[in-house]
Amino acid sequence: MSSSEFWLIKMGGNVVLRELDAYCEHLERKRRQGAANCHRWLDTA
């Protein structure tokens, strides 16, 4: 494996990890928002 191939794999892995992090954060935000909406709905019920 050449050093440039290694660099590409390393960079690709970092990008994927960052994307996954962002996606998880996005889901967590949606989940929290959903929980907040649920509480609001329970309050008005």
Backbone as a printed PyTorch tensor [residue, N CA C, xyz], in Angstrom:
tensor([[[  0.8580,  -1.1870,   0.0000],
         [  0.0000,   0.0000,   0.0000],
         [  0.8940,   1.2360,   0.0000]],

        [[  0.6240,   2.1460,  -0.9070],
         [  1.4240,   3.3700,  -0.9620],
         [  0.9470,   4.3370,   0.1200]],

        [[  1.7750,   5.3220,   0.4130],
         [  1.4000,   6.2740,   1.4620],
         [  0.1940,   7.1050,   1.0400]],

        [[  0.0370,   7.3460,  -0.2660],
         [ -1.1180,   8.1350,  -0.7110],
         [ -2.4050,   7.3300,  -0.5480]],

        [[ -2.3290,   6.0170,  -0.7720],
         [ -3.4980,   5.1590,  -0.5640],
         [ -3.8750,   5.1700,   0.9150]],

        [[ -2.8680,   5.0370,   1.7560],
         [ -3.0930,   5.0490,   3.1970],
         [ -3.7560,   6.3650,   3.6090]],

        [[ -3.2500,   7.4660,   3.0530],
         [ -3.7810,   8.7940,   3.3680],
         [ -5.2510,   8.8840,   2.9550]],

        [[ -5.5650,   8.3590,   1.7590],
         [ -6.9480,   8.4010,   1.2740],
         [ -7.8720,   7.6220,   2.1960]],

        [[ -7.4350,   6.4390,   2.6120],
         [ -8.2520,   5.6030,   3.4970],
         [ -8.4550,   6.3160,   4.8310]],

        [[ -7.3710,   6.8940,   5.3370],
         [ -7.4450,   7.6020,   6.6170],
         [ -8.3920,   8.7960,   6.5040]],

        [[ -8.2500,   9.5560,   5.4410],
         [ -9.1130,  10.7160,   5.2450],
         [-10.5670,  10.2770,   5.0690]],

        [[-10.7700,   9.2410,   4.2800],
         [-12.1200,   8.7340,   4.0560],
         [-12.7650,   8.3050,   5.3620]],

        [[-11.9980,   7.6210,   6.2040],
         [-12.5040,   7.1710,   7.4940],
         [-12.9050,   8.3500,   8.3650]],

        [[-12.0840,   9.3930,   8.3480],
         [-12.3840,  10.5780,   9.1540],
         [-13.6620,  11.2470,   8.6780]],

        [[-13.8340,  11.3220,   7.3720],
         [-15.0350,  11.9440,   6.8140],
         [-16.2640,  11.1390,   7.2140]],

        [[-16.1780,   9.8160,   7.1080],
         [-17.3050,   8.9480,   7.4680],
         [-17.6480,   9.1140,   8.9450]],

        [[-16.6240,   9.1430,   9.7900],
         [-16.8660,   9.3090,  11.2260],
         [-17.5470,  10.6400,  11.5140]],

        [[-17.0920,  11.6910,  10.8370],
         [-17.6970,  13.0120,  11.0320],
         [-19.1520,  12.9990,  10.5890]],

        [[-19.4080,  12.3500,   9.4510],
         [-20.7780,  12.2730,   8.9390],
         [-21.6630,  11.5170,   9.9270]],

        [[-21.1550,  10.3980,  10.4490],
         [-21.9190,   9.6020,  11.4070],
         [-22.2040,  10.4120,  12.6580]],

        [[-21.2060,  11.1410,  13.1170],
         [-21.3740,  11.9960,  14.2910],
         [-22.4970,  12.9950,  14.0620]],

        [[-22.4550,  13.6500,  12.9070],
         [-23.4590,  14.6610,  12.5790],
         [-24.8380,  14.0200,  12.4950]],

        [[-24.9050,  12.8240,  11.9060],
         [-26.1830,  12.1290,  11.7460],
         [-26.7510,  11.7370,  13.1050]],

        [[-25.8830,  11.2180,  13.9770],
         [-26.3250,  10.8270,  15.3190],
         [-26.8420,  12.0460,  16.0760]],

        [[-26.1360,  13.1590,  15.9270],
         [-26.5420,  14.3900,  16.5960],
         [-27.9030,  14.8250,  16.0710]],

        [[-28.0850,  14.7060,  14.7660],
         [-29.3420,  15.0670,  14.1140],
         [-30.4850,  14.2190,  14.6740]],

        [[-30.2580,  12.9030,  14.7850],
         [-31.2840,  12.0070,  15.3150],
         [-31.5970,  12.3400,  16.7670]],

        [[-30.5400,  12.6080,  17.5360],
         [-30.7130,  12.9380,  18.9540],
         [-31.5600,  14.2010,  19.1010]],

        [[-31.2860,  15.2000,  18.2500],
         [-32.0580,  16.4460,  18.2840],
         [-33.5150,  16.1760,  17.9450]],

        [[-33.7300,  15.3520,  16.9210],
         [-35.1010,  15.0220,  16.5130],
         [-35.8190,  14.2890,  17.6380]],

        [[-35.0980,  13.3860,  18.2970],
         [-35.6900,  12.6010,  19.3770],
         [-36.0880,  13.5170,  20.5320]],

        [[-35.1900,  14.4400,  20.8730],
         [-35.4740,  15.3910,  21.9560],
         [-36.6700,  16.2600,  21.5930]],

        [[-36.7020,  16.6770,  20.3390],
         [-37.8050,  17.5080,  19.8630],
         [-39.1030,  16.7160,  19.9570]],

        [[-39.0320,  15.4390,  19.5690],
         [-40.2020,  14.5750,  19.6370],
         [-40.6780,  14.4170,  21.0710]],

        [[-39.7420,  14.2520,  21.9970],
         [-40.0800,  14.1130,  23.4110],
         [-40.7350,  15.3950,  23.9110]],

        [[-40.1870,  16.5410,  23.4810],
         [-40.7450,  17.8310,  23.8950],
         [-42.1670,  17.9750,  23.3530]],

        [[-42.3720,  17.5760,  22.1070],
         [-43.7040,  17.6460,  21.5050],
         [-44.6620,  16.7470,  22.2590]],

        [[-44.1820,  15.5970,  22.6780],
         [-44.9980,  14.6350,  23.4170],
         [-45.4230,  15.2490,  24.7480]],

        [[-44.4870,  15.8740,  25.4420],
         [-44.7990,  16.5090,  26.7220],
         [-45.8250,  17.6240,  26.5280]],

        [[-45.6370,  18.3950,  25.4620],
         [-46.5520,  19.4950,  25.1800],
         [-47.9480,  18.9330,  24.9320]],

        [[-47.9900,  17.8170,  24.2000],
         [-49.2680,  17.1920,  23.8810],
         [-49.9260,  16.6810,  25.1620]],

        [[-49.1210,  16.0860,  26.0560],
         [-49.6550,  15.5810,  27.3220],
         [-50.1610,  16.7320,  28.1910]],

        [[-49.4440,  17.8600,  28.1510],
         [-49.8470,  19.0170,  28.9490],
         [-51.2010,  19.5590,  28.5030]],

        [[-51.4390,  19.5410,  27.1920],
         [-52.6850,  20.1050,  26.6780],
         [-53.8290,  19.1050,  26.7590]],

        [[-53.5160,  17.8200,  26.9310],
         [-54.5520,  16.7880,  26.9550],
         [-55.3730,  16.8760,  28.2460]]])
